[in-house]
Amino acid sequence: MSRRPVTLPFPLAALAVLAAALPAQSPFANRHELPEDRAEGGHSVTAEQCKQWLYTLASPEFEGRQTGHPGFRKAAEFVAAHFEKLGLEARGEDGGYYQTVPWSATEIDGEHTFVKFEKAGHEPLQIPAERLSGYVAAAESAAGPVALLVITPAEPPEPPEPASDGRRRGFRMPEIAGLDALDLANKVVVAYLKPSDDNRTNAMVRFSLRRSLAGKNAAAVLFVQQDEPEGNLRGASGSRRAANPAAAGRRRQPGDTTFGGSDLDSFLALAGLDKKVLEGAELAPAIDLQATVEIATEDKQAPAMNVFAVLPGSDPNLRDEFVVIGSHLDHVGMRGGLHPGADDDGSGTTGVMAISQMFASNPVKPKRSVLFVCFAGEEDGLIGSGYFARNPPIPLESIVAELQMDMIGRDEEANAESRTTAERNEKAEDNRDTLHLVGTRKLAPALHELCLAKNEQAGFVIEYDQEGMFGRSDHANFARMGVPVAFFFTGLHRDYHQTTDTPDKIHYEKLLRVASYVYDIAFDLAQADDRPLIDPELWAGMRGKGSEEPAAPRMDK
């Protein structure tokens, strides 16, 4: 699920204690009874299968599934192979299961990328690309005298006092004493941040430093650390849509190139400095070195694709209408460590895989076609679903409904976004039966009523208190075009967007129960003679956000 827009996402507190074993986690010993025409397919998927799929999606091999990166491609291939194994139709590009989403990646040209330090009368130190780490947004060529900064992390100021509604607004960046007085114009800044146990403080100080240096016209900014840097130097990756401020802004950020370990020792030795200089209180120790920074890059199409497949309908008159079942395949990757994204949204993607198997293995095929899709770029601003909705591989007006699953594998609990007293006191064990139903009351009353009718057997405690989440997942792009939507969501938790969102904490029986519920709803939508109609009064609140007229038929026409 996409985050709310914030100035800077900081790590939240990690959940220290692992969840209990699977049987104890699950409130569901058995799934609800399904109608006879769909029961065989519905019972073809087990919780153990879901567990295997999700452990694969959240594995280190997939590197957090960040759109535009190799791990995302691996995840897309994994889902596509699943669709192919089920015998679902491939209606994507070149007869495959992909819809390419325009997404550029800045690749590093390692042969022509290096950092070099020089001092008259001494052998220069040249650090090649393979010993550099971090992130660059564009090619860079700079040279100048070195300015060494030794930064002592300071605790950030306390956030502002809560407003009357209980919310704290805005972050206060820590200030770096003495930095404003330094003349760093045309210098290559080498910044050393003294180690701190507080990752949040480190991130804030690093960000504050980069923001402060942005106005000082430094020739280049490098970071240096005691340890050998992990990972390679990476280029920016993002949507080519300039209209997306989040993605475009990320591509405009200054680089974050880091060296360290033995190269730090060589750097200090070349400068004639003792390592103790890094322990002192002086912000800018004197240093006599020249530096050259060369970052060579090439822009290419990055791995970014919506993965989709079709189960054809059985009725010649209705098979050109579609029920769409979706999730987002991506997560946030390796930002500050591996983010497995087990619940967000490995759980929803597992749900799509489960439901596709239910439909494919069921002897009775519904009248309408069913399209299964896992979107790219949700975490970057709902990019993949937006591209799908604007460039639909099927006519948009043929979509009867879009059913979206995003974070369906956990129990809601107090988290970093909790605002009210009730939210801050929320406990996971009190939400074992809870499911949030979002967006069904915004367009098509018949879809909302169907979801409630099907829940009489599913037995969830349905809550409607998360409508604020409406714009944060992919269904929103369909709703703006006038397609009836339903968003299924089991709630936020402490591991949301953290490295601790791991597959051992998923309640697999609950995940499968949600998938079975969505399957039951989708089957009815695909079998019914009539489709959900758009209420014109409700559409008035959505008109103009994506379309002047809804894609689905209106009740008054």
C-alpha positions in Angstrom: 0.0 0.0 0.0 1.2 3.4 -0.8 2.2 5.7 2.0 0.6 9.1 2.7 2.8 11.8 1.1 5.3 12.9 3.7 8.4 15.1 3.7 10.7 12.1 4.4 9.8 8.5 5.4 11.6 7.5 8.6 11.9 4.0 9.9 9.3 3.1 12.5 10.0 1.0 15.6 10.6 -2.6 14.8 8.3 -5.3 16.3 10.6 -7.1 18.6 8.6 -10.3 19.2 7.8 -12.6 16.4 4.2 -13.7 15.9 3.0 -17.0 17.3 2.9 -20.2 15.3 0.5 -20.4 12.4 -2.3 -22.4 14.0 -2.5 -20.0 17.0 -2.5 -17.0 14.7 -5.5 -17.9 12.6 -9.0 -17.4 13.8 -10.3 -19.5 10.9 -10.2 -23.3 11.2 -12.3 -23.7 8.1 -13.4 -21.5 5.2 -17.0 -20.7 4.7 -19.2 -22.9 2.5 -19.3 -21.9 -1.1 -22.2 -22.4 -3.5 -22.0 -25.7 -5.4 -21.2 -24.1 -8.8 -17.9 -22.8 -7.4 -17.0 -24.9 -4.4 -14.6 -27.3 -6.1 -12.4 -24.4 -7.3 -12.7 -22.6 -4.1 -11.4 -25.5 -2.1 -8.5 -26.2 -4.5 -6.1 -23.8 -2.7 -4.6 -24.5 0.7 -3.1 -22.2 3.3 0.2 -24.1 2.8 0.2 -23.2 -0.9 -0.4 -19.5 0.0 2.5 -19.7 2.5 4.8 -21.1 -0.2 3.9 -18.4 -2.7 4.3 -15.6 -0.2 7.6 -16.9 1.2 8.9 -16.8 -2.3 7.5 -13.2 -3.0 9.0 -11.9 0.2 12.3 -13.7 -0.2 15.7 -11.9 -0.3 16.0 -13.1 -3.9 13.3 -10.6 -4.9 15.0 -7.7 -3.1 11.8 -6.1 -1.9 10.2 -6.0 -5.4 10.9 -2.4 -6.0 9.6 -1.3 -9.4 12.4 -0.7 -11.9 14.8 -3.1 -10.2 15.8 -6.7 -11.0 13.9 -8.1 -8.0 10.6 -6.7 -9.4 11.3 -8.5 -12.7 11.8 -11.8 -10.8 8.5 -11.3 -9.0 6.7 -10.5 -12.3 8.2 -13.6 -13.9 7.0 -15.7 -10.9 3.4 -14.5 -11.2 3.4 -14.8 -15.0 4.7 -18.4 -14.6 1.8 -19.1 -12.2 -0.8 -17.8 -14.7 0.8 -19.8 -17.5 0.7 -23.0 -15.4 -3.0 -22.5 -14.9 -3.6 -22.2 -18.6 -4.9 -18.6 -18.4 -4.9 -16.6 -21.6 -2.0 -14.2 -22.2 -3.3 -11.0 -23.8 -0.2 -8.8 -23.1 2.5 -7.6 -25.4 4.0 -10.1 -27.8 1.5 -12.8 -26.7 2.8 -12.7 -23.1 1.4 -11.7 -19.7 2.9 -8.2 -19.4 1.8 -4.6 -20.1 5.0 -2.5 -20.0 4.7 0.6 -17.9 7.0 3.4 -19.1 9.7 3.6 -16.5 13.3 4.8 -16.9 16.3 3.5 -15.0 19.6 5.2 -14.7 22.2 2.5 -15.1 25.8 3.0 -13.9 28.5 2.7 -16.5 31.1 1.1 -14.2 34.0 1.3 -16.7 33.8 5.1 -16.7 32.7 5.7 -13.1 35.2 6.4 -10.3 36.2 8.8 -7.5 39.9 9.9 -7.4 41.8 11.8 -4.7 45.2 13.4 -5.4 48.0 15.1 -3.6 51.1 16.5 -5.2 54.0 14.1 -5.0 51.9 11.2 -3.9 50.3 8.2 -5.7 46.6 9.0 -6.2 43.8 7.0 -4.7 41.3 5.9 -7.3 38.1 4.2 -6.1 36.3 2.3 -8.9 32.6 1.9 -9.3 32.6 -1.6 -7.7 33.8 -0.1 -4.4 31.2 2.7 -4.3 27.7 2.3 -2.9 24.6 4.4 -2.8 22.3 6.2 -5.2 22.7 8.7 -8.1 20.0 10.5 -10.0 22.1 11.4 -13.0 25.5 11.5 -14.6 28.0 13.6 -12.7 31.4 15.1 -13.5 33.1 17.3 -10.9 36.5 18.3 -9.6 37.8 20.5 -6.9 39.6 20.8 -3.5 38.3 18.4 -0.8 36.3 19.7 2.2 36.1 17.1 5.0 33.1 17.4 7.3 32.9 15.4 10.5 29.3 15.4 11.7 28.3 14.5 15.2 24.7 13.3 15.1 22.4 15.3 17.4 19.0 14.3 18.5 16.3 16.0 16.4 14.2 18.5 18.1 10.9 17.3 19.6 8.0 17.5 17.1 5.5 20.3 17.6 2.9 19.9 20.3 -0.2 18.1 19.1 -3.0 20.2 17.6 -6.5 20.1 18.9 -7.3 17.0 16.8 -4.4 15.1 18.4 -2.1 15.1 15.4 1.5 16.2 15.2 2.2 18.0 12.0 5.6 18.3 10.4 9.1 17.2 11.2 11.8 19.3 12.7 15.2 18.7 11.1 18.3 18.6 13.4 20.6 21.5 12.8 24.3 21.0 12.1 26.1 23.6 14.2 28.7 25.7 12.2 27.7 24.4 8.8 26.2 27.8 7.7 29.5 29.5 8.2 31.5 27.3 5.9 32.4 28.2 2.4 32.0 25.0 0.4 31.5 26.5 -3.1 33.2 24.5 -5.8 34.5 22.0 -3.3 34.1 18.2 -3.2 32.5 17.6 0.2 33.4 14.3 1.9 31.0 13.9 4.8 31.7 11.5 7.7 28.7 10.9 10.1 29.9 9.6 13.5 28.1 6.3 14.2 24.9 6.4 16.1 22.7 3.5 17.3 19.6 5.4 16.3 18.8 4.8 12.6 16.1 7.4 12.7 18.5 10.1 13.9 21.1 9.0 11.3 18.6 9.3 8.5 17.4 12.7 9.6 21.0 14.0 10.0 22.0 12.7 6.6 18.9 14.3 5.0 19.5 17.6 6.9 23.1 17.7 5.7 22.2 17.1 2.0 19.4 19.7 2.2 21.8 22.3 3.8 24.5 21.6 1.2 22.1 22.0 -1.7 22.4 25.8 -1.4 26.2 26.0 -1.0 27.2 25.2 -4.6 29.4 22.3 -3.7 31.0 20.7 -6.7 30.0 17.2 -5.4 29.0 15.5 -2.2 30.3 12.1 -1.1 29.8 10.2 2.1 32.4 8.1 3.8 32.0 5.5 6.6 34.1 3.1 8.7 32.7 -0.1 7.3 33.0 -1.4 3.8 29.8 -0.1 2.0 27.2 -2.7 1.2 25.6 -3.0 -2.2 26.5 -1.3 -5.5 26.1 2.2 -6.7 22.6 2.4 -8.1 21.0 4.7 -10.5 17.6 6.4 -10.1 14.5 4.6 -11.3 11.1 6.1 -11.8 8.1 6.7 -14.0 8.6 8.7 -17.1 5.4 10.5 -16.3 6.4 14.0 -15.3 2.9 14.4 -13.8 3.9 12.2 -10.9 5.6 14.5 -8.4 6.7 11.7 -6.1 8.6 9.8 -8.8 9.9 12.9 -10.6 11.0 14.4 -7.3 12.9 11.3 -6.4 14.8 11.5 -9.7 15.8 15.1 -9.0 17.4 14.3 -5.6 21.1 14.8 -5.3 23.3 11.7 -5.4 24.3 9.8 -2.3 27.6 8.1 -3.2 29.5 6.4 -0.4 32.9 4.8 0.1 34.6 3.4 3.1 36.4 0.6 4.8 40.0 0.3 3.5 39.4 3.2 1.1 38.7 5.4 4.1 42.1 4.4 5.6 43.8 5.1 2.2 42.0 8.5 2.0 43.2 9.6 5.4 46.7 8.3 4.8 46.9 10.3 1.5 45.7 13.4 3.4 48.3 12.8 6.2 45.5 12.7 8.8 45.2 10.4 11.8 42.0 8.4 12.1 41.4 10.2 15.4 40.3 13.2 13.4 37.0 11.4 12.9 36.5 11.3 16.7 37.1 15.0 17.3 34.7 17.8 17.7 36.0 19.9 14.8 33.4 20.1 12.0 35.8 20.9 9.1 39.3 19.6 9.8 42.0 21.0 7.5 42.7 18.8 4.5 44.9 19.2 1.4 43.5 17.0 -1.3 42.1 17.4 -4.8 39.2 15.2 -5.9 37.7 14.1 -9.2 34.2 12.6 -9.3 33.0 10.9 -12.5 29.7 9.1 -12.5 28.8 7.8 -16.0 25.2 6.7 -16.6 22.8 5.5 -19.3 19.0 5.7 -19.2 17.1 2.6 -20.1 13.6 1.1 -19.8 13.5 -0.4 -16.3 11.7 -3.6 -15.3 8.2 -2.2 -14.8 5.2 -4.1 -16.0 1.6 -4.9 -15.0 1.2 -8.7 -15.0 -2.2 -9.8 -16.2 -4.0 -12.9 -17.5 -7.6 -13.7 -18.5 -10.0 -16.5 -17.8 -12.4 -16.3 -20.8 -16.1 -16.3 -20.0 -18.4 -19.1 -21.0 -21.3 -17.0 -22.4 -20.8 -15.6 -25.9 -23.0 -12.6 -25.1 -21.2 -11.7 -21.8 -17.6 -12.9 -22.3 -16.5 -9.5 -23.5 -17.3 -8.1 -20.1 -14.8 -8.5 -17.3 -14.4 -8.8 -13.5 -11.0 -7.5 -12.6 -9.2 -8.9 -9.5 -6.1 -7.0 -8.5 -3.2 -6.4 -6.2 0.1 -4.5 -6.4 3.2 -6.6 -7.0 5.8 -4.0 -5.9 7.2 -2.9 -2.6 9.9 -0.5 -1.5 13.0 -2.6 -2.2 16.3 -2.1 -0.3 15.8 1.3 1.2 17.8 1.1 4.4 17.8 -2.7 4.3 15.6 -5.4 2.7 11.9 -4.6 3.0 10.2 -8.0 2.3 6.7 -6.5 1.9 5.1 -9.7 3.0 1.8 -8.1 3.9 2.2 -5.0 1.7 1.4 -6.4 -0.8 2.8 -9.9 -1.0 -0.5 -10.9 0.8 -2.7 -9.3 -1.9 -0.6 -10.8 -4.7 -0.9 -14.2 -3.0 -4.6 -13.6 -3.0 -4.7 -13.0 -6.7 -2.6 -16.1 -7.3 -5.1 -18.1 -5.1 -8.2 -16.8 -6.7 -6.8 -17.3 -10.2 -6.2 -21.0 -9.3 -9.8 -21.2 -7.8 -11.3 -20.0 -11.1 -9.0 -22.0 -13.4 -9.6 -25.3 -11.5 -13.3 -24.9 -11.1 -15.3 -27.1 -13.5 -18.0 -24.4 -14.0 -16.7 -21.3 -15.8 -18.6 -18.1 -15.2 -20.4 -16.3 -18.0 -18.2 -13.2 -17.9 -14.4 -13.2 -18.3 -12.2 -12.6 -15.3 -9.0 -10.6 -15.5 -6.3 -11.1 -12.9 -3.7 -8.3 -12.6 -0.8 -7.4 -10.3 0.2 -3.8 -10.8 3.6 -2.2 -10.9 4.5 1.2 -9.2 1.8 1.4 -6.6 4.4 2.5 -4.0 5.5 5.3 -6.3 2.1 6.8 -6.7 -0.3 4.2 -8.1 1.6 4.4 -11.4 0.9 1.0 -12.9 -2.8 1.0 -12.3 -3.0 4.5 -13.6 -1.3 3.5 -16.8 -3.6 0.4 -17.0 -6.7 2.6 -16.6 -5.5 5.1 -19.2 -4.3 2.5 -21.6 -6.6 -0.5 -20.9 -5.8 -3.7 -22.7 -9.6 -4.3 -22.6 -12.2 -1.6 -23.0 -12.7 0.3 -19.8 -16.4 0.2 -20.2 -16.3 -3.6 -20.3 -15.1 -3.8 -16.7 -18.0 -4.8 -14.4 -16.0 -4.2 -11.2 -12.4 -4.0 -9.9 -11.8 -5.9 -6.7 -8.5 -4.9 -5.0 -6.7 -6.8 -2.3 -3.9 -4.8 -0.5 -2.6 -6.0 2.9 -5.0 -8.9 3.7 -2.7 -11.1 5.9 -2.5 -9.5 9.3 -4.7 -8.2 12.2 -4.9 -4.4 12.6 -3.1 -2.9 15.6 -1.8 0.4 16.9 0.8 1.8 14.4 2.6 4.9 13.4 -0.5 6.4 11.8 -2.7 5.9 14.8 -4.2 9.3 15.7 -7.2 8.8 18.0 -7.0 7.3 21.5 -9.0 4.3 20.2 -6.5 3.7 17.4 -3.6 4.0 19.7 -5.1 1.3 22.0 -6.0 -1.1 19.2 -4.8 -4.6 19.7 -4.2 -7.3 17.0 -6.0 -9.9 19.1 -9.2 -7.8 19.0 -9.2 -7.8 15.2 -8.8 -11.5 14.3 -12.2 -11.4 12.5 -11.9 -7.8 11.2 -11.9 -6.9 7.5 -12.1 -3.3 6.2 -14.4 -2.8 3.2 -13.4 0.4 1.4 -14.9 2.3 -1.5 -18.0 0.2 -2.1 -20.3 3.0 -1.1 -18.7 5.6 -3.4 -20.2 4.5 -6.8 -22.4 1.4 -7.1 -24.8 0.4 -4.3 -25.4 -3.0 -5.9 -21.7 -4.0 -5.4 -21.8 -2.9 -1.8 -24.9 -4.9 -1.2 -23.4 -8.0 -2.8 -20.3 -7.7 -0.6 -22.5 -7.6 2.5 -24.7 -10.5 1.3 -21.6 -12.7 0.7 -20.3 -11.9 4.1 -23.2 -13.6 5.7 -21.3 -16.8 5.0 -17.8 -15.4 5.2 -18.4 -14.2 8.7 -16.0 -11.2 8.8 -16.6 -8.3 11.1 -16.8 -5.6 8.4 -15.5 -2.1 9.3 -15.8 1.1 7.3 -13.5 3.3 9.3 -10.7 3.3 6.7 -12.2 5.4 3.9 -9.1 7.6 4.3 -7.2 4.8 2.7 -9.3 5.0 -0.5 -6.8 6.9 -2.5 -3.8 4.9 -1.4 -4.2 1.7 -3.4 -4.8 0.9 -7.1 -8.6 0.6 -7.1 -8.7 4.4 -6.9 -7.6 4.8 -10.5 -10.6 2.7 -11.6 -13.1 4.5 -9.4 -12.0 7.9 -10.9 -12.9 6.5 -14.3 -16.3 5.4 -13.2 -15.6 1.6 -12.6 -17.3 0.1 -9.5 -14.7 -0.9 -7.0 -14.3 -2.8 -3.7 -11.1 -2.6 -1.7 -10.4 -5.4 0.8 -7.9 -4.5 3.6 -7.2 -6.1 7.0 -5.5 -3.0 8.5 -2.2 -1.4 9.3 0.2 -2.7 11.9 3.6 -1.9 13.4 5.5 -3.6 10.5 3.9 -1.5 7.8 6.7 -0.3 5.4 9.4 -1.7 7.7 12.1 -4.3 7.3 10.1 -6.4 9.8 7.1 -7.0 7.4 8.1 -10.6 7.1 6.2 -13.7 5.9 6.4 -15.5 9.3 3.9 -12.9 10.7 1.2 -13.6 8.1 -2.0 -15.3 9.2 -2.3 -17.7 6.2 -5.8 -19.0 7.0 -7.1 -15.4 7.3 -5.4 -14.5 4.0 -7.0 -17.5 2.3 -10.4 -16.7 3.9 -10.2 -13.2 2.4 -9.3 -14.6 -1.0 -12.2 -17.1 -0.8 -14.6 -14.2 0.1 -13.4 -12.2 -2.9 -13.6 -15.2 -5.1 -17.2 -15.7 -4.1 -18.1 -12.1 -4.8 -16.2 -12.2 -8.2 -18.0 -15.4 -9.2 -21.4 -13.8 -8.6 -20.4 -10.7 -10.6 -19.2 -12.9 -13.4 -22.4 -15.0 -13.4 -25.1 -12.4 -12.9 -27.3 -11.3 -15.8 -27.0 -7.7 -14.6 -24.0 -5.6 -13.7 -23.6 -3.0 -10.9 -24.7 0.4 -12.1 -23.3 3.8 -11.1 -25.5 6.0 -8.9 -25.5 9.4 -10.6 -25.6 11.2 -7.2 -22.5 9.3 -6.0 -20.8 9.9 -9.3 -21.1 13.6 -8.8 -18.5 13.3 -6.1 -16.1 11.5 -8.5 -16.8 13.3 -11.8 -13.8 15.1 -13.3 -11.2 13.3 -11.2 -10.5 11.0 -14.2 -13.5 11.2 -16.5 -16.6 13.3 -17.0 -18.8 10.3 -17.6 -18.4 6.9 -15.8 -17.1 3.9 -17.8 -19.8 1.7 -16.3 -23.5 2.3 -17.1 -25.5 4.8 -14.9 -28.7 3.9 -13.1 -30.5 6.9 -14.7 -29.6 5.9 -18.3 
